Amino acid sequence: ITIGIFFASFEGLESIHHGIFSVNFIMSILPGLILIGIGITSRSYPKVASVIMTVLTIALVSFILMKKNASGITAVIVGVPLFTASLGLWRGSKKNSDDQVE
């Protein structure tokens, strides 16, 4: 959720000169809003959210690398935590595991 908020904030600030209700502004913050939505719904469906987050991480890193003024380090800073979070969602918590022996 936090990465989605940061991404939407920074991309929104970059394109706010077009206006808050412009298509350019909305399309700039849309990936961040999608990440926020996945973070909220991941509590109910963690495996589905993990697959969606992995696909969106690949798309987001590609989007960052296609920007003219973005560097590879930006893609790493955004991509690694998202991919780690998707792996954590896929694995699940140990408290809810059926394999745990009491």
Protein Blocks (a to p, Z undefined) as FASTA:
>chain_A
ZZmmmmmmmmmmmmmmnojkbmklmmmmmmmmmmmmmmmmmmmmmmlmmmmmmmmmmmmm
mmmmmpmkbcfklmmmmmmmmmmmmmmmmnopaklpckbcZZ
